[in-house]
């Protein structure tokens, strides 16, 4: 599923779910997949390495959590949301910044607690499904552009 760091991700997410259920706020989960076409780093070895946790951290609040789970995959947890739409706003901001900074395509899957799931497992699955849908749509758009 997420790959490296899944245990750490679930542990922090479970703790935040308990707090959110107690105090009645939303949690947003974003799974970011940086495309292989993203500009390479200084030594040109690894795809997408120029976009890293520090780039994403600059677009988030101080208490938001971000983990790098694979080479091009990131997990972002947005706790203390008063509206479920706030996570979509962050998603749009990341995608806008990606276009402005010419990072290349960044696909984002999103899930909201308690709307999309009540446990960490349900939330991560919902975000993963949304990311897969986004990846399929991106591939379909790429194919459509190639046929034009």
C-alpha positions as CSV (number, residue, x, y, z in Angstrom):
1,X,0.0,0.0,0.0
2,X,2.0,3.0,1.2
3,X,5.3,1.3,1.5
4,X,8.0,2.4,3.9
5,X,6.9,4.0,7.2
6,X,3.4,2.6,7.1
7,X,3.6,1.7,10.8
8,X,4.7,5.1,11.8
9,X,2.0,6.7,9.6
10,X,-0.8,4.6,11.1
11,X,0.4,5.2,14.7
12,X,0.3,9.0,14.3
13,X,-2.9,8.8,12.4
14,X,-4.6,6.6,15.1
15,X,-3.6,9.1,17.8
16,X,-5.0,12.0,15.8
17,X,-8.3,10.1,15.1
18,X,-8.9,9.7,18.8
19,X,-8.4,13.4,19.4
20,X,-10.6,14.3,16.4
21,X,-13.4,12.0,17.5
22,X,-13.3,13.5,21.0
23,X,-13.2,17.2,20.0
24,X,-15.3,16.9,16.8
25,X,-13.0,18.1,14.1
26,X,-12.0,16.8,10.7
27,X,-8.7,15.3,9.6
28,X,-7.5,15.5,6.0
29,X,-5.3,12.8,4.5
30,X,-3.3,13.5,1.4
31,X,-1.3,11.0,-0.5
32,X,1.1,12.7,-3.0
33,X,2.7,10.9,-5.9
34,X,5.4,12.9,-7.7
35,X,5.5,12.0,-11.4
36,X,8.7,10.5,-12.8
37,X,8.9,13.4,-15.2
38,X,9.6,15.8,-12.4
39,X,12.9,17.6,-12.9
40,X,15.9,15.6,-11.6
41,X,18.3,16.7,-8.9
42,X,21.8,18.2,-9.2
43,X,23.4,14.9,-10.1
44,X,20.5,13.7,-12.4
45,X,20.3,10.3,-10.7
46,X,16.8,10.0,-9.2
47,X,13.5,11.2,-10.6
48,X,11.6,13.7,-8.5
49,X,14.3,14.1,-6.0
50,X,14.3,17.9,-6.3
51,X,10.8,18.0,-4.8
52,X,11.1,16.9,-1.2
53,X,9.6,17.1,2.2
54,X,11.0,20.6,2.7
55,X,9.2,21.9,-0.3
56,X,5.8,20.5,0.9
57,X,6.5,21.6,4.5
58,X,6.6,25.2,3.3
59,X,3.0,25.0,2.1
60,X,1.6,23.4,5.4
61,X,0.9,24.6,8.9
62,X,3.4,24.0,11.6
63,X,1.5,21.1,13.2
64,X,0.6,19.3,10.0
65,X,2.4,16.0,9.6
66,X,4.3,14.9,6.5
67,X,6.2,11.6,5.9
68,X,8.1,10.4,2.8
69,X,6.9,6.8,2.4
70,X,8.6,5.9,-0.9
71,X,11.0,7.6,-3.4
72,X,8.2,9.7,-5.0
73,X,5.4,9.2,-2.4
74,X,4.4,11.4,0.5
75,X,1.8,11.1,3.2
76,X,0.3,14.4,4.6
77,X,-2.0,14.6,7.6
78,X,-3.9,17.8,8.2
79,X,-5.4,17.7,11.7
80,X,-7.7,20.3,13.4
81,X,-9.7,21.1,10.3
82,X,-13.0,22.9,11.0
83,X,-14.3,22.2,7.5
84,X,-13.9,19.2,5.3
85,X,-13.2,21.4,2.3
86,X,-10.0,22.7,3.9
87,X,-8.1,19.6,2.7
88,X,-9.2,20.2,-0.8
89,X,-7.9,23.8,-0.5
90,X,-4.5,22.4,0.5
91,X,-4.6,20.0,-2.4
92,X,-5.3,22.8,-4.9
93,X,-2.5,24.9,-3.4
94,X,0.0,22.1,-3.8
95,X,-1.0,21.5,-7.4
96,X,-1.0,25.2,-8.2
97,X,2.5,25.6,-6.7
98,X,3.7,22.5,-8.6
99,X,2.6,24.2,-11.9
100,X,4.1,27.5,-10.9
101,X,7.5,26.1,-9.8
102,X,7.5,23.7,-12.8
103,X,7.9,20.6,-10.6
104,X,5.9,18.5,-13.0
105,X,2.7,16.6,-12.3
106,X,1.9,15.8,-8.7
107,X,-1.1,13.4,-8.3
108,X,-2.9,13.7,-5.0
109,X,-5.3,11.2,-3.3
110,X,-7.5,12.6,-0.5
111,X,-9.6,11.2,2.3
112,X,-11.4,13.0,5.2
113,X,-12.1,11.8,8.7
114,X,-15.0,11.0,9.5
115,X,-16.5,11.2,6.0
116,X,-14.3,8.6,4.2
117,X,-13.5,6.4,7.2
118,X,-13.5,6.0,10.9
119,X,-10.1,4.2,11.3
120,X,-6.6,4.7,9.9
121,X,-6.9,1.7,7.7
122,X,-10.2,2.9,6.2
123,X,-8.8,6.4,5.6
124,X,-5.6,5.2,4.0
125,X,-7.5,2.9,1.7
126,X,-9.9,5.7,0.7
127,X,-6.9,8.0,0.0
128,X,-5.2,5.2,-2.0
129,X,-8.3,4.6,-4.0
130,X,-8.6,8.3,-4.8
131,X,-4.9,8.5,-5.8
132,X,-5.4,5.5,-8.1
133,X,-8.4,7.2,-9.7
134,X,-6.3,10.4,-10.1
135,X,-3.4,8.4,-11.7
136,X,-5.8,6.7,-14.1
137,X,-7.3,10.0,-15.1
138,X,-3.8,11.5,-15.7
139,X,-2.8,8.5,-17.9
140,X,-6.1,8.9,-19.9
141,X,-5.3,12.6,-20.4
142,X,-1.8,11.8,-21.5
143,X,-3.1,9.2,-24.0
144,X,-5.6,11.8,-25.3
145,X,-2.9,14.3,-25.8
146,X,-0.7,11.8,-27.7
147,X,-3.5,11.0,-30.1
148,X,-4.1,14.6,-31.0
